[in-house]
């Protein structure tokens, strides 16, 4: 039974790493979108920033 436990543990660890990497990529995408909106707002052209959606 210990071989099965070892395999399941390794698979759980692999899934946990994959989820962590995906979460970090999503967070980076959100941060980049927010930074773009802030840059456009700071550029002084409110018409350019008014129609932007960070989730688009």
Secondary structure, DSSP 8 states (H G I E B T S, - for coil): -HHHHHHHHHHHHHHHHHHHHHHHHHHHHHHHHHHHHHHHHHTT-HHHHHT--TT-
